[in-house]
Amino acid sequence: MATILVTGGTGTLGRALVGRLLDDGHDVRSLSRRPHTGTGRPRPRSYAVDLRDGTGLAEAVAGADAIVHCASSPAGGDTEAAGRLVQAAKAAGVGHLVYISIVGVDRIPFGYYRTKLAVERLIEDSGIGWTVLRTTQFHNLVLGVIKAGARSPVLPVPTGVRVQPVEVHEVAARLADLAVGEPAGRVSDLGGPEVLDARDLVRTTLRAGGRRRLLVPLWLPGAGGAALRRGENLTPQHADGRRTYAAFLAARTGGAADRSAGANSSS
């Protein structure tokens, strides 16, 4: 049994990872600005820590064998937060820091991706044993983006863009294995089992939700759009995920996605 601290323990990935580690019998600490609440199963030890200022961080990391850093914010501050985490981990003698990153952070010039890459490099240079796993986008994220766009009767869809969504619980399982192993550096990427055209992905999602929207092609400008059209967000050589996006939708909608998969739509 290992003592493992998970930052961002109440987020989409953090919750899945905490649950997997608990199921595997480990001593789990969950770090979040809003700690776990509720009862019903053995819970992790929860720490209310805001990595933006680091208050309470030293106590949370003390005695941990490994840290899995899942906390992240597109609003900014990730590099500073990671710096505080690294310093606390070094002071506590933590031997292994695992970081979850994104496929294409070194090839797609988005601001958030540049920050993720900077955090990767900070961890690599930390002097702590480290492991970095890059994955493609989670099913949940893809669904959330499409649902947000579908609030309007007209839904723009990026032209020439493909996506390789992966199941978050499969990512959690991979991270759990990495956390209890030896530091491995940059490990193989983890992508979903299918590379899907963005338009097909949107249509499948709309059918599963019983919605119809007018789909309008959207040309993404600049170097970022060009990188996506080149497929820099994909890792087809590491399509190791098992659960398809259609299966993910079907589990949420009682099979509607499976029944509609492959059907044509005038949307």
C-alpha positions in Angstrom: 0.0 0.0 0.0 1.3 3.4 -1.0 0.4 6.9 0.3 -0.6 8.9 -2.8 -1.7 12.5 -3.0 -4.0 13.6 -5.8 -4.2 17.3 -6.6 -7.5 18.3 -8.1 -9.1 15.4 -6.4 -12.6 16.6 -6.9 -12.3 17.2 -10.6 -13.5 14.9 -13.3 -10.2 13.0 -13.6 -9.3 13.5 -9.9 -12.5 11.8 -8.7 -12.0 8.8 -11.0 -8.3 8.5 -9.9 -9.1 8.7 -6.2 -11.7 6.0 -6.6 -9.4 3.8 -8.5 -6.6 4.2 -5.9 -9.0 3.5 -3.1 -10.3 0.4 -4.8 -6.7 -0.8 -5.2 -6.2 -0.4 -1.4 -3.9 2.6 -1.3 -3.8 5.4 1.3 -5.2 8.3 -0.7 -5.1 12.0 0.0 -7.3 14.3 -2.0 -6.2 17.9 -2.4 -8.7 20.4 -3.6 -10.0 23.9 -2.9 -13.3 22.2 -2.2 -12.6 18.9 -0.5 -14.7 15.7 -0.7 -17.9 15.6 1.3 -20.5 12.8 1.9 -20.4 9.3 3.2 -21.0 5.8 2.0 -17.6 4.4 1.2 -14.1 4.7 2.6 -13.1 8.2 1.7 -9.7 9.7 1.1 -8.2 12.1 3.6 -9.1 15.4 2.2 -7.1 18.6 2.3 -8.4 22.0 1.5 -5.5 23.6 -0.3 -5.5 26.3 -2.9 -2.3 25.9 -4.9 -2.5 29.5 -5.9 -1.2 30.4 -2.5 0.0 27.1 -1.1 -1.6 27.4 2.3 -1.7 24.0 4.0 0.3 22.3 1.2 3.2 21.3 3.5 0.9 19.2 5.7 -0.8 17.6 2.7 2.4 16.3 1.1 4.2 15.2 4.3 4.8 11.5 4.2 3.4 11.0 0.7 5.1 8.4 -1.5 3.9 9.9 -4.7 1.9 12.9 -6.0 -0.4 12.8 -9.0 -0.8 16.4 -10.2 -4.3 16.7 -11.9 -5.2 20.2 -10.8 -5.3 22.7 -13.6 -7.1 25.9 -14.6 -7.5 27.3 -18.1 -7.9 30.7 -16.3 -4.1 30.7 -15.5 -1.8 30.2 -12.7 -0.8 26.6 -13.4 2.9 27.3 -13.6 3.0 29.1 -10.3 0.9 26.4 -8.7 3.2 23.6 -10.0 6.2 25.5 -8.7 4.7 25.6 -5.2 3.9 21.9 -5.4 7.4 21.0 -6.5 9.0 22.9 -3.7 6.7 21.4 -1.1 7.3 17.9 -2.5 11.1 18.4 -2.4 11.0 19.7 1.1 8.9 16.6 2.2 11.2 14.2 0.4 8.5 12.9 -2.0 10.1 10.5 -4.5 7.7 10.5 -7.4 5.6 13.2 -9.1 3.2 12.2 -11.8 1.7 14.8 -14.2 -1.2 14.5 -16.6 -0.7 16.5 -19.8 -2.3 16.7 -23.3 -1.3 15.2 -26.6 0.1 18.0 -28.8 1.2 20.5 -26.1 4.5 20.8 -27.9 3.0 21.2 -31.3 -0.3 23.3 -30.9 0.3 26.9 -30.1 -2.6 27.5 -27.8 -1.9 29.5 -24.6 -3.2 26.7 -22.3 -1.1 24.2 -24.1 2.0 26.3 -23.8 1.3 26.4 -20.0 0.9 22.7 -19.8 4.2 22.3 -21.6 5.9 24.7 -19.3 4.7 22.7 -16.3 6.0 19.5 -17.9 9.4 21.1 -18.2 9.3 22.5 -14.6 8.6 19.0 -13.3 11.3 17.4 -15.5 13.8 19.9 -14.1 12.6 19.6 -10.5 15.1 17.0 -9.3 12.2 14.8 -8.2 11.6 11.4 -9.9 8.9 12.2 -12.4 6.4 10.7 -14.9 4.4 12.6 -17.5 1.4 11.1 -19.3 -0.2 12.9 -22.3 -3.7 12.0 -23.3 -6.3 13.0 -25.8 -9.5 14.8 -24.8 -11.8 13.1 -22.4 -15.3 12.0 -23.5 -16.8 14.2 -20.8 -15.0 17.3 -22.2 -16.1 16.6 -25.8 -19.7 16.2 -24.7 -19.5 19.4 -22.6 -18.2 21.5 -25.4 -20.8 20.2 -27.8 -23.7 20.7 -25.3 -22.5 24.2 -24.7 -22.5 25.0 -28.4 -25.9 23.3 -28.9 -27.6 25.9 -26.7 -27.9 27.9 -29.9 -30.0 26.7 -32.9 -26.9 27.2 -35.1 -23.8 25.2 -34.1 -20.4 26.0 -35.7 -18.3 22.9 -36.3 -14.5 23.2 -37.0 -13.7 22.2 -40.6 -11.1 19.5 -41.2 -10.6 18.8 -37.5 -10.5 15.3 -36.0 -10.8 14.2 -32.4 -9.7 11.0 -30.6 -11.7 11.1 -27.3 -10.7 8.8 -24.5 -12.6 7.5 -21.4 -11.6 9.3 -18.2 -11.7 6.1 -16.1 -9.2 4.5 -18.5 -6.9 7.5 -18.0 -7.3 7.1 -14.2 -6.4 3.4 -14.3 -3.2 4.3 -16.3 -2.3 7.0 -13.8 -2.9 4.7 -10.8 -0.5 2.2 -12.3 2.1 4.9 -13.0 1.8 6.4 -9.5 2.7 3.1 -7.7 5.5 2.4 -10.1 9.0 3.8 -10.4 9.5 7.2 -12.1 9.3 6.6 -15.8 9.9 10.0 -17.5 7.7 10.7 -20.5 5.6 7.6 -21.0 3.6 6.6 -24.1 0.6 8.7 -24.9 -2.9 7.4 -24.3 -5.5 8.1 -26.9 -9.1 6.9 -27.5 -9.8 3.9 -29.7 -11.2 6.0 -32.6 -10.2 9.1 -34.6 -13.5 10.8 -35.5 -14.3 13.8 -37.7 -15.6 16.7 -35.7 -18.8 16.9 -37.7 -19.6 13.2 -37.2 -18.8 13.6 -33.5 -21.3 16.5 -33.2 -24.0 14.7 -35.1 -23.6 11.6 -33.0 -23.9 13.7 -29.8 -27.0 15.6 -31.1 -28.8 12.3 -32.0 -28.0 10.8 -28.6 -29.6 13.8 -26.9 -32.6 13.9 -29.3 -31.6 17.3 -30.7 -31.4 18.9 -34.1 -29.2 21.9 -34.9 -28.1 23.6 -38.0 -24.4 22.7 -38.4 -22.3 25.5 -39.9 -18.6 24.9 -41.0 -16.1 27.0 -39.0 -12.6 27.6 -40.3 -10.3 27.9 -37.4 -7.7 30.6 -38.2 -4.0 30.8 -37.4 -1.3 28.4 -36.4 -3.5 26.7 -33.9 -6.2 25.9 -36.4 -3.6 24.6 -38.9 -2.1 22.4 -36.2 -5.4 20.8 -35.5 -6.1 20.2 -39.1 -2.7 18.5 -39.4 -3.9 16.2 -36.5 -1.3 17.3 -34.0 -3.9 16.6 -31.3 -4.1 13.0 -32.2 -2.0 9.9 -31.3 -3.3 7.1 -33.6 -0.2 5.0 -32.9 -1.4 4.9 -29.3 -5.1 4.3 -29.7 -5.0 2.2 -26.5 -8.4 3.3 -25.1 -11.2 0.7 -25.3 -14.4 2.6 -24.7 -15.7 4.4 -27.8 -17.4 7.7 -27.6 -20.6 6.1 -28.9 -20.5 3.6 -26.0 -19.9 6.5 -23.5 -23.0 8.3 -24.9 -25.1 5.2 -24.8 -24.3 4.6 -21.2 -25.7 8.1 -20.5 -28.7 8.0 -22.8 -29.9 4.4 -22.5 -28.5 3.2 -25.8 -29.7 6.1 -28.1 -26.2 6.7 -29.3 -25.7 3.1 -30.4 -29.0 3.0 -32.2 -28.2 6.2 -34.0 -24.6 5.5 -34.8 -24.0 5.5 -38.5 -27.4 7.0 -39.4 -27.5 9.9 -41.7 -28.8 13.3 -40.5 -29.9 16.5 -42.3 -28.8 18.5 -39.2 
